[in-house]
Amino acid sequence: MNMSRTKKRLVVVGGDAAGMSAASQARRMKGPGELEIVAFERGHFASFSACGIPYWVGGDVPGRDALIARTPEEHRARDIDLRMRTEVTEIDVDGGRVRSRDLESGAEEWTPYDDLVIATGARPLRPDLPGIDAPGVHGVQTLDDGQALLDTLAATPGRRAVVVGAGYIGVEMAEAMINRGYEVTVVNRGAEPMATLDPDMGRLVHRAMEGMGITMVNDAEVTELLTGDDGRVRAVVTKDAEYPADVVVLGMGVVPETALAKAAGLPLGGHGGLLTDRAMRVRGHENVWAGGDCVEVLDLVSGSERHIPLGTHANKHGQVIGANVGGGYATFPGVVGTAVSKVCELEIARTGLREKDAHRAGLRFEAVTIESTSRAGYYPDAAPMTVKMLAERRTGRLLGVQIVGREGAGKRVDVAAVALTAGMTVEQMTSLDLGYAPPFSPVWDPVLVAARKAVAAVRSRQG
């Protein structure tokens, strides 16, 4: 601690979900006279919903400001010194300070800290390919990215869009471009879209996307992006084909943004994310904390560390860090890997382990798949739903659930997420007292139908 200061200082690197949640929670627990809070954000916006960008681009969200949870001015009004357009360029752990650069003026300074929060997020994968930086090629990680894409769409007369990648961002951006009236081609290096699902469930997504008018190209590696005489992108090239494009959207996933942490000698895991204890303290460092998309988290099902970049986790991490810095005590126990998304009318959800995750963890398991409906079959607008469930072979412990279906399918995954967190067996799940009425569910909820089938599969192995 710097003894020349009369009160402690918390320095936060990164002004989005985890960083500003930590700052806000610490401020709730400690008044300005007890704790000084300085936060650095290199972008133009803080505390915004990156998850909402595809829906803003697609027109479902009316404007950019709807995605901003709290403005810099609102943070400053709560005595949080939030310095926008200021990038932290170095962390000096031994000296307890960070070096920052004002991106407008170029001025640099060192800022001492008593506690440091690293919330640098994740960065989109952007392969080093010819033409990748051409005008008309866009990532969608920040509000600035979303605005740049909208500006391109407004200025580009053509109506052909190519989305590279078919994970969450890829399929959501494919929907956004369909909503804007574009001809959409999705180029995906995997066998099926949504690699967070098993391939048999991803195939359902594939078929549905093609039914919506999206051209799916799987098992295709992009080799270059061609440009026209004006320098703008005009096509995406794979080993086997060329796909004309007036605009290209990159949705190939993200990796932890931990270059600063690595340079400072802080511990990183196998996925490149910072390693923390349950209090979100960086391992081996009493006064350095980390949260959000730059950290790895404990998978409660497999027992291994994973990188799962989601806003839900980031906000919880921030709350835990802020409570601990503010003199309280809180922990983040881990995750079961729950996520939900949609492409047009198709809802896609998953929690727990896929088959390859279970194999990697050395688990022996049974996998079952059932087809059901979101409501009683005789009730109007009952929509089809496919549920896949994994259960451990000897114990019957639930290992994972994947759901693909129409309206009413996606949020059913929450039942499975709670069961996973509680360590329930599939047999225990069959007795869950879930809500029932024909407008909401068949008399046997689809998740419970899958659980009954999983029980039978486990018992057949035990017999």
Long-range contacts (C-beta under 8 A, 24 or more apart in sequence): 1-96, 1-114, 2-96, 2-112, 2-114, 5-36, 5-112, 7-33, 7-34, 7-35, 7-36, 8-34, 8-35, 8-36, 8-114, 8-115, 9-35, 9-36, 9-37, 9-38, 9-111, 9-112, 9-113, 9-114, 9-115, 10-35, 10-36, 10-37, 10-38, 10-113, 10-114, 10-115, 10-116, 10-117, 10-325, 11-38, 11-39, 11-40, 11-98, 11-111, 11-113, 11-115, 11-116, 11-117, 12-37, 12-38, 12-39, 12-40, 12-116, 12-117, 12-119, 13-39, 13-40, 13-88, 13-91, 13-98, 13-116, 13-117, 13-118, 13-119, 13-120, 13-260, 14-39, 14-40, 14-41, 14-117, 14-118, 14-119, 14-120, 14-121, 14-292, 14-294, 15-39, 15-40, 15-41, 15-43, 15-46, 15-47, 15-72, 15-82, 15-84, 15-119, 16-41, 16-46, 16-47, 16-48, 16-50, 16-119, 16-121, 16-292, 16-314, 17-47, 17-119, 17-292, 17-311, 17-314, 17-315, 17-318, 18-117, 18-119, 18-121, 18-291, 18-292, 18-293, 18-314, 18-315, 18-317, 18-318, 18-321, 19-117, 19-119, 19-291, 19-292, 19-318, 20-46, 20-47, 20-70, 20-75, 20-80, 20-82, 20-318, 21-291, 21-314, 21-315, 21-317, 21-318, 21-319, 21-321, 21-322, 22-117, 22-119, 22-289, 22-291, 22-317, 22-318, 22-319, 22-321, 22-322, 22-325, 23-75, 23-80, 23-82, 23-117, 23-318, 23-322, 24-70, 24-75, 24-78, 24-80, 24-318, 24-322, 25-318, 25-319, 25-321, 25-322, 25-323, 25-326, 26-321, 26-322, 26-323, 26-325, 26-326, 27-78, 27-79, 27-80, 27-322, 27-326, 28-322, 28-326, 29-322, 29-323, 29-326, 29-327, 29-328, 30-325, 30-326, 30-327, 32-79, 35-325, 35-326, 36-81, 37-79, 37-80, 37-81, 38-81, 38-83, 38-111, 38-113, 39-75, 39-80, 39-81, 39-82, 39-83, 40-83, 40-86, 40-87, 40-88, 40-98, 40-100, 41-72, 41-82, 41-83, 41-84, 41-85, 41-86, 42-85, 42-86, 42-87, 42-88, 42-103, 43-84, 43-85, 43-142, 43-143, 43-144, 44-84, 44-85, 44-143, 44-144, 45-142, 45-143, 45-144, 46-70, 46-71, 46-72, 46-75, 46-82, 46-84, 47-71, 47-75, 48-142, 48-143, 49-311, 50-141, 50-142, 50-311, 51-311, 53-140, 53-142, 53-143, 53-145, 53-146, 54-140, 54-169, 54-172, 54-173, 54-175, 54-176, 55-172, 55-176, 56-146, 57-140, 57-146, 57-149, 57-150, 57-153, 57-173, 57-176, 57-180, 58-175, 58-176, 58-177, 58-178, 58-179, 58-180, 59-176, 59-179, 59-180, 60-179, 64-143, 64-146, 64-147, 67-143, 68-143, 88-260, 89-260, 90-260, 90-263, 90-264, 91-116, 91-118, 91-260, 91-261, 91-263, 91-264, 91-266, 92-264, 93-264, 93-265, 93-266, 93-285, 93-288, 96-287, 113-287, 114-287, 115-287, 115-288, 115-289, 115-325, 116-287, 116-288, 116-289, 117-289, 117-290, 117-291, 117-321, 117-325, 118-260, 118-261, 118-266, 118-274, 118-282, 118-288, 118-289, 118-290, 118-291, 118-294, 119-290, 119-291, 119-292, 119-294, 119-314, 119-317, 119-318, 120-257, 120-258, 120-260, 120-261, 120-292, 120-294, 121-257, 121-292, 121-293, 121-294, 121-309, 122-254, 122-255, 122-256, 122-257, 122-293, 122-294, 122-309, 123-254, 123-255, 123-257, 124-250, 124-252, 124-253, 124-254, 125-165, 125-250, 125-252, 125-253, 125-254, 125-255, 126-250, 126-252, 127-222, 127-252, 129-222, 129-223, 129-224, 129-225, 130-224, 130-225, 131-224, 131-225, 131-226, 131-227, 131-233, 132-225, 134-225, 134-227, 134-231, 134-232, 134-233, 135-231, 135-232, 135-233, 136-232, 136-233, 136-245, 136-246, 136-247, 136-248, 137-225, 137-233, 137-248, 137-250, 138-247, 138-248, 138-249, 138-250, 139-249, 139-250, 140-169, 140-173, 140-249, 140-250, 140-251, 141-254, 149-247, 149-249, 152-247, 153-180, 153-247, 156-246, 156-247, 157-246, 158-246, 158-247, 159-183, 159-246, 160-185, 160-244, 160-245, 160-246, 160-247, 161-185, 161-245, 161-246, 161-247, 161-248, 161-249, 162-186, 162-187, 162-236, 162-243, 162-245, 162-247, 162-248, 162-249, 163-187, 163-248, 163-249, 163-251, 164-222, 164-236, 164-248, 164-249, 164-250, 164-251, 164-252, 165-189, 165-250, 165-251, 165-252, 165-253, 166-190, 166-192, 166-193, 166-194, 166-195, 166-216, 166-218, 166-251, 167-193, 167-194, 167-195, 167-196, 167-251, 167-252, 167-253, 168-194, 168-196, 168-251, 168-339, 168-341, 169-251, 169-253, 170-249, 170-251, 170-252, 171-205, 171-209, 171-251, 171-341, 171-343, 171-348, 172-251, 172-341, 172-342, 172-343, 173-249, 173-251, 174-209, 174-214, 174-343, 175-342, 175-343, 175-344, 177-247, 177-249, 178-212, 178-213, 178-214, 178-344, 182-247, 183-213, 183-215, 184-213, 184-214, 184-215, 185-214, 185-215, 185-217, 185-236, 185-243, 185-245, 186-214, 186-215, 186-216, 186-217, 187-217, 187-220, 187-222, 187-236, 187-238, 187-243, 188-216, 188-217, 188-218, 188-219, 188-220, 189-219, 189-220, 189-221, 189-222, 190-218, 190-219, 191-218, 191-219, 192-218, 193-218, 194-341, 194-348, 196-339, 196-350, 196-354, 197-348, 197-350, 197-354, 197-402, 197-404, 198-354, 198-355, 198-356, 198-367, 198-388, 198-402, 200-369, 200-388, 201-386, 201-388, 201-402, 201-404, 204-386, 204-404, 205-343, 205-346, 205-348, 205-404, 208-343, 208-344, 208-346, 208-404, 209-343, 209-346, 212-343, 212-344, 212-345, 212-346, 214-343, 217-241, 217-243, 254-293, 254-309, 255-307, 256-293, 256-294, 256-295, 256-296, 256-307, 256-309, 257-293, 257-294, 258-294, 261-290, 261-294, 266-290, 269-296, 269-305, 269-307, 270-296, 270-305, 271-296, 271-305, 271-306, 271-307, 272-307, 273-305, 273-307, 275-305, 278-331, 278-332, 278-333, 279-320, 279-324, 279-329, 279-330, 279-331, 279-332, 280-317, 280-320, 280-321, 280-324, 280-332, 281-324, 289-321, 289-324, 289-325, 290-317, 291-317, 291-318, 291-320, 291-321, 291-332, 292-317, 292-318, 297-332, 297-334, 297-335, 298-333, 298-334, 298-335, 299-334, 299-335, 299-336, 299-337, 300-333, 300-334, 300-335, 300-336, 300-420, 300-421, 301-336, 301-337, 301-352, 301-353, 301-399, 301-400, 301-420, 302-353, 302-357, 302-358, 302-360, 302-361, 302-363, 303-361, 304-361, 306-335, 306-337, 308-335, 308-337, 308-339, 310-339, 336-417, 336-420, 336-421, 338-413, 338-414, 338-417, 340-410, 340-411, 340-413, 341-410, 342-410, 345-406, 345-407, 346-404, 346-405, 346-406, 347-403, 347-404, 347-405, 347-406, 347-407, 347-408, 347-409, 347-410, 348-403, 348-404, 348-410, 349-401, 349-402, 349-403, 349-404, 349-409, 349-410, 349-411, 349-412, 349-413, 350-400, 350-401, 350-402, 350-403, 350-413, 351-400, 351-401, 351-413, 351-416, 351-417, 351-420, 352-390, 352-398, 352-399, 352-400, 352-401, 352-416, 352-417, 352-420, 353-390, 353-399, 353-400, 354-390, 354-400, 354-402, 355-390, 357-400, 358-390, 358-399, 358-400, 363-392, 363-399, 364-392, 364-393, 364-394, 365-390, 365-391, 365-392, 365-393, 365-399, 366-390, 366-391, 366-393, 366-454, 366-457, 366-458, 366-461, 368-450, 368-453, 368-454, 368-457, 369-450, 370-446, 370-449, 370-450, 370-453, 372-442, 372-446, 372-449, 373-442, 373-446, 374-405, 374-406, 374-407, 374-408, 374-409, 374-441, 374-446, 375-408, 375-438, 375-439, 375-440, 375-441, 375-442, 376-438, 376-439, 376-441, 376-442, 376-443, 377-442, 378-438, 379-438, 379-439, 381-407, 383-407, 383-408, 383-409, 385-409, 385-412, 385-446, 387-412, 387-446, 387-447, 387-449, 387-450, 388-450, 389-416, 389-426, 389-447, 389-450, 389-451, 389-453, 389-454, 390-454, 391-425, 391-426, 391-454, 391-455, 391-457, 391-458, 392-458, 393-458, 393-461, 394-462, 395-425, 396-425, 396-426, 396-427, 396-454, 396-455, 396-458, 397-423, 397-424, 397-425, 397-426, 398-424, 398-425, 398-426, 398-429, 398-451, 398-454, 401-447, 401-450, 403-446, 403-447, 408-440, 409-446, 412-445, 412-446, 412-447, 415-445, 415-447, 416-447, 426-451, 426-454, 426-455, 426-458, 427-451, 427-455, 427-458, 430-455
